[in-house]
């Protein structure tokens, strides 16, 4: 006999991640893993470090000219990331 409170494994996993505040960290790891798809090979190649501080995405860029190019594309990159995540994950990008 089946119980009426059945949930799929995916639903249970999502609930567990939210309760333990791990869902954001998984989204962050996903964005870092897809960085090349988001900005392209050239920018990804010259990105030394990527990390999140709450809703800020911090990027360490090797080249000052590429840093300036990314600075001009910040809004587009934020939109791409948030669309990929399906939520407002990034509100600001900090370039170093």
Secondary structure, DSSP 8 states (H G I E B T S, - for coil): ---TT---HHHHHHHHHHHTT-HHHHHHHHHHHTHHHHH-HHHHHTEEEEEEETTEEEEEES-HHHHHHHHHTHHHHHHHHHHHHTS---SEEEE-
